[in-house]
Amino acid sequence: MGVRFGVIGESAAEVEGGLELLRRHGIAVVVTQPALRMTDGRWLARVTPQAPADGEGLGER
């Protein structure tokens, strides 16, 4: 199963700030689509959680 989500903001800088907030809270993400302008005042970046390293996943416990 794949998981992805979007980070939405009013500007590219606000989206980048949202991504940084996720990282500061320990959520490792991989940006699959950098922030793009969707409409006036609406920017979107798509991200997926970073896969755990070998031996660190739930299946390894």
trRosetta pair geometry for C-beta under 8 A, 3 or more apart (Angstrom, degrees):
i j d omega theta_ij theta_ji phi_ij phi_ji
2 48 7.1 -48 -174 -130 92 130
3 48 6.3 127 88 -147 66 83
3 49 5.9 13 85 11 119 107
4 32 6.6 -43 -134 24 128 146
4 46 5.9 19 170 -180 120 101
4 47 6.7 168 -157 87 76 35
4 48 4.7 -47 -100 -85 80 84
5 46 7.5 174 93 -149 26 63
5 47 6.2 -23 66 64 71 82
5 48 7.9 132 17 -95 64 41
6 44 5.2 -17 -168 -163 124 102
6 45 6.7 150 -155 76 68 42
6 46 5.3 -38 -96 -97 77 64
6 47 7.4 139 -106 18 27 75
7 15 5.3 121 114 -154 105 82
7 18 4.4 168 -171 107 124 134
7 19 5.8 -167 40 -61 173 77
7 22 7.6 -104 -87 -24 136 134
7 35 7.9 -61 85 -90 101 92
7 44 7.2 147 74 -154 48 51
7 45 4.8 -11 54 58 99 96
7 47 6.4 31 -13 1 107 120
8 15 7.1 -45 -152 -100 12 97
8 18 8.0 36 50 5 31 173
8 42 6.6 -18 -165 -160 104 81
8 43 7.0 152 -155 79 53 51
8 44 5.3 -14 -100 -99 76 78
9 12 7.7 142 79 -93 119 9
9 13 7.8 -120 123 77 146 48
9 14 3.1 -175 175 105 137 108
9 15 4.1 -149 24 -57 122 65
9 17 7.2 111 -106 48 160 98
9 18 5.9 -163 -54 -15 122 128
9 35 7.6 -30 44 -133 109 127
9 43 5.3 -23 68 61 77 101
10 14 5.3 53 45 20 70 160
10 41 4.9 -24 -148 -164 84 77
10 42 7.1 -31 -115 -78 45 38
10 43 7.0 29 118 13 9 96
11 14 4.7 100 52 3 77 101
11 15 7.2 -139 95 -3 44 84
11 41 7.9 -38 -57 -134 64 49
11 43 6.0 26 168 -1 10 139
12 15 5.7 -53 -152 36 36 112
12 16 6.4 36 150 -18 67 105
12 35 4.4 137 -135 113 79 142
12 37 7.5 -58 -57 -62 96 82
12 43 5.3 -153 -75 -150 51 163
13 16 5.6 -53 -147 38 33 112
13 17 6.3 39 151 -22 64 104
14 17 5.4 -50 -149 34 33 117
14 18 6.6 38 150 -21 63 101
14 43 7.0 134 61 51 97 124
15 18 5.6 -51 -153 32 34 114
15 19 6.6 34 149 -17 65 102
15 35 4.1 139 83 -105 150 128
15 43 4.9 -105 -33 110 132 116
15 44 7.1 177 -111 -117 140 10
15 45 4.9 129 172 -8 128 113
16 19 5.6 -50 -150 35 35 112
16 20 6.4 37 151 -19 65 104
16 35 6.5 -76 -48 -23 79 144
16 45 7.9 98 -70 -29 52 152
17 20 5.6 -53 -147 37 32 112
17 21 6.4 39 151 -25 64 103
18 21 5.5 -48 -149 30 33 116
18 22 6.8 37 152 -19 63 99
18 45 7.9 171 74 41 115 120
19 22 5.7 -49 -155 31 35 113
19 23 6.6 32 150 -15 65 105
19 29 6.8 -119 -149 69 88 136
19 31 6.9 2 -131 -79 146 114
19 45 6.5 -30 -59 82 123 153
19 47 6.9 152 -116 -63 102 148
20 23 5.6 -55 -149 38 36 112
20 24 6.2 39 152 -23 68 104
21 24 5.7 -51 -145 34 31 112
21 25 6.6 19 157 -9 62 108
22 25 6.1 -70 -155 43 29 103
22 27 4.3 -71 177 71 87 120
22 29 5.7 18 120 -8 141 131
22 47 7.8 142 77 101 169 166
23 26 7.8 75 -178 -51 33 10
23 27 6.6 -94 -81 66 30 68
23 28 7.2 59 -120 -102 74 44
23 29 7.1 -102 -70 24 81 94
27 49 7.1 -83 -174 -119 89 89
28 49 6.8 74 82 -168 70 68
28 50 3.7 -59 125 31 107 129
29 47 4.2 16 175 174 127 131
29 48 6.7 148 -157 74 77 32
29 49 6.1 -61 -104 -108 66 37
29 50 6.1 -141 -97 -29 11 87
30 47 6.4 151 73 -159 41 77
30 48 5.3 -19 58 62 96 86
30 49 7.7 30 13 116 84 13
30 50 5.3 116 -34 -88 93 77
31 34 5.9 54 154 -83 132 58
31 45 6.0 -42 -142 177 106 118
31 46 7.5 110 -163 80 60 51
31 47 5.3 -43 -102 -99 50 87
32 46 4.9 -54 68 104 98 99
32 47 6.3 159 10 -111 84 27
32 48 5.7 56 -32 -8 123 101
33 36 6.6 -49 158 -8 106 117
33 44 7.6 9 105 118 121 86
33 45 6.1 -178 93 -156 74 52
33 46 4.0 46 34 34 109 102
34 45 5.9 -39 -171 -121 26 102
35 43 4.9 24 -174 165 104 118
35 44 6.9 156 -140 78 59 24
35 45 4.4 -45 -74 -61 63 102
36 43 6.7 169 80 -154 29 75
36 44 6.1 -28 58 62 79 76
36 45 7.5 132 6 -83 68 55
37 42 7.5 100 -163 81 58 57
37 43 5.6 -41 -98 -99 50 82
38 42 4.6 -60 64 110 107 102
38 43 6.6 169 4 -108 86 24
38 44 5.2 47 -39 1 125 113
39 42 4.6 24 54 44 83 118
51 57 7.7 -24 -178 -83 79 116
52 56 4.1 -140 171 94 116 101
52 57 4.3 165 63 -74 133 71
53 56 4.8 58 59 13 77 129
54 60 7.9 126 175 -85 48 149
55 60 5.2 149 -152 -165 33 157
56 60 6.4 39 20 48 9 147
57 60 5.0 103 59 -3 71 104
58 61 6.1 -39 -165 2 43 115
